Amino acid sequence: MEDFKYGLSRVDDYRHLPFARFTTGLAMSTSWIIEQYFLTVFSFLAMVLVLIPLPLMWNARNVGAILYIFWSVVLNLLLFVNFNVWRGNVENSAPVWCDIAVRLAFAGQLGTISAAIVIARRVSIIVRGALSFDSMGASNRRRDMIIDLAIGLSVPVAQMIIFPFVQSNRFDIWGSLGCQPGVPTTIPLIVLTTTWPIIMGLISLYYSSITLHTLYIRGAFSRQGWLIAKRTKNMDCYYRLLAITLIDVWCTVPLGAYNIYASLKQAPIRQWHGLADLHQNFGTVNQIPEEIWTADHNVRSLVEFSSWAPIIVAWIFVILFGFSGEIYDFYIQTFLDVRRKLGFVYSKPEDPEKVVEVVIHLNGIPSHSFKLAERAETCSTVSSVSSHRDVDDGPFTLSTVILSEGTSSSYLP
């Protein structure tokens, strides 16, 4: 019987897989091979590029962003390894890796959503209190970091604890897809796992709505508010953190609902008769060739969704944070610090200071004269004095002037 060839002990074991009928579809299998190459490349790039903002987020003690990066790296690493090891085969060549991978994949599906809740909550607290994280006391910062860690890690850890109670066999190996959790559709799975993305997405939406309402009341969405945010790096960062939580909400809730619908449509709910019945074939490793699962359009749609989702999540974070100005400044400063510690210090000699006497004429009559301290700049005339702001600086007063070429300098009255 062909079922035994793929490691299935009986025909009924097919019922716990997310499809019920099988046909051969070589054309669809061939197109999946092409798509798999793209998935492999983009998962590797996402795994590497999402690490770019990590040092800055670590210095800022941004727990939500750190957890978001961690789970993005884990999920894309699993995809990359599985795609390469099981390309075109269903051999049980790395059972220990599969035991670890299926648990991380099962917990990671809610890991990024938990991190998004932490980010949304943190941005909401900062915006409502008009208080930056750095301005808090040490004890308050430590307490808030512990709370953020508890929120961000509790759900994934709970999923790892729940996993044995919904797992029917050790794991499955899908051709060209790799290790997959052997989890049938049961009532405990729906209650404890499948519905949680929707619930957690609504929690993120709650915090994001509070943030948007607060920003709207304070005029942050006006033209002046956007200009201020553009000049203020912290506020600009908060806007991008808010954007990533909103994207997560609008993707998690509807797609989570669709995932429940598609899963129930593809596989009937298996009756729950206790762990003894669920684990009666626990040692089985089901091996499903690529030609079988790619032949079912609905199954392939679910596989593509679960494969592209962590890649897209990571790329969204990379686009919003990986190439921002503060990341560039951080790495430039880090490079300069490392070069200085290694003894490669290059200091450009400063030009000697020149003192030029400048006279402002009002209606052709000299009205004010002062001495201009000029460093590495050339100026001939002063077109206007901009925002005559005086700042006490030792024995003299420092003020700002706008030169005719559009540059600024300082003068000594």
PESUL-V493502 format. One record per residue. PHI is phi as a letter, one per 30 degrees, with the letter a starting at -180 (none if undefined). BURIAL is I if it has 16 or more other C-alpha atoms within 10 Angstrom, else O. Layout:
# PESUL-V493502
{{PHI,BURIAL} {PHI,BURIAL}}
This chain:
# PESUL-V493502
{{none,O} {d,O} {d,I} {d,O} {d,O} {c,I} {i,O} {c,I} {d,O} {a,O} {d,O} {d,O} {d,O} {d,I} {d,I} {d,I} {d,I} {d,I} {a,I} {b,O} {b,O} {b,O} {b,O} {c,O} {b,I} {d,O} {d,O} {d,I} {d,I} {d,O} {d,O} {d,I} {d,O} {d,O} {d,O} {d,I} {d,O} {d,O} {d,I} {d,I} {d,O} {d,I} {d,I} {d,I} {d,I} {d,I} {d,I} {d,O} {d,I} {d,I} {d,I} {e,I} {d,I} {e,I} {e,O} {d,O} {d,I} {d,O} {d,O} {d,O} {h,I} {d,I} {d,I} {d,I} {d,I} {d,I} {d,I} {d,I} {d,I} {e,I} {d,I} {d,I} {d,I} {d,I} {d,I} {d,I} {d,I} {d,I} {d,I} {d,I} {d,I} {d,I} {d,I} {d,O} {d,I} {c,I} {d,I} {i,I} {b,I} {b,I} {d,I} {d,I} {c,O} {b,O} {d,O} {d,O} {e,O} {d,I} {e,O} {d,O} {d,I} {d,I} {d,I} {d,I} {d,I} {d,I} {d,I} {d,I} {d,I} {c,I} {d,I} {d,I} {d,I} {d,I} {d,I} {d,I} {d,I} {d,I} {d,I} {d,I} {d,I} {d,I} {d,I} {d,I} {d,I} {d,O} {d,I} {d,O} {c,O} {h,O} {b,O} {d,O} {d,I} {d,O} {d,O} {d,O} {d,O} {d,O} {d,O} {d,O} {d,O} {d,O} {d,O} {d,I} {d,I} {d,O} {d,O} {d,I} {d,I} {d,O} {d,I} {d,I} {c,I} {d,O} {d,I} {d,I} {d,I} {d,O} {d,I} {d,I} {d,O} {d,I} {e,I} {d,I} {d,I} {b,I} {c,I} {c,I} {b,I} {e,I} {a,I} {c,I} {c,I} {c,I} {e,I} {i,I} {b,I} {j,I} {d,I} {b,I} {d,I} {d,I} {b,I} {d,I} {d,I} {b,I} {d,O} {e,O} {d,I} {d,I} {d,O} {c,O} {b,I} {d,I} {d,I} {d,I} {e,I} {d,I} {d,O} {d,I} {d,I} {d,I} {d,I} {d,I} {d,I} {d,I} {d,I} {d,I} {d,I} {d,I} {d,I} {d,I} {d,O} {d,I} {d,I} {d,O} {d,O} {d,O} {i,O} {d,I} {c,O} {d,O} {d,O} {d,O} {d,O} {d,I} {d,O} {d,O} {d,I} {d,O} {d,O} {c,O} {d,O} {d,O} {d,I} {d,I} {d,I} {d,I} {d,I} {d,O} {d,I} {d,I} {d,I} {d,I} {d,I} {d,I} {d,O} {d,I} {d,I} {d,O} {c,O} {d,I} {d,I} {d,O} {d,O} {d,I} {d,O} {d,O} {d,I} {d,O} {d,O} {d,I} {d,I} {d,O} {d,O} {d,I} {b,I} {d,I} {d,I} {d,O} {d,O} {c,O} {b,O} {j,O} {d,O} {d,O} {d,O} {d,I} {c,I} {d,O} {b,O} {d,O} {d,O} {d,I} {c,I} {d,I} {c,I} {c,I} {d,I} {d,I} {d,I} {d,I} {d,I} {d,I} {d,I} {c,I} {d,O} {d,I} {d,I} {d,I} {d,O} {d,I} {d,O} {d,O} {d,O} {d,O} {d,I} {d,O} {e,O} {d,I} {d,I} {d,O} {e,I} {d,I} {d,I} {d,I} {d,I} {d,I} {d,O} {d,I} {b,I} {d,I} {b,O} {d,O} {d,O} {d,I} {d,I} {d,O} {d,O} {d,O} {d,O} {d,O} {d,O} {d,O} {d,O} {d,O} {d,O} {d,O} {d,O} {d,O} {d,O} {d,O} {j,O} {c,O} {c,O} {b,O} {c,O} {d,O} {d,O} {d,O} {d,O} {d,O} {d,O} {c,O} {c,O} {c,O} {d,O} {c,O} {b,O} {c,I} {c,O} {c,O} {h,O} {i,O} {c,O} {e,O} {c,O} {a,O} {b,O} {a,O} {c,O} {c,I} {d,O} {c,I} {b,O} {h,O} {b,O} {b,O} {b,O} {c,O} {b,O} {c,O} {d,O} {a,O} {c,O} {c,O} {h,O} {d,O} {c,O} {c,O} {b,O} {d,O} {b,O} {i,O} {d,O} {b,O} {c,O} {c,I} {b,I} {c,I} {b,I} {c,I} {d,I} {d,O} {d,O} {j,O} {c,O} {b,O} {b,I} {b,I} {b,I} {c,O} {d,O}}
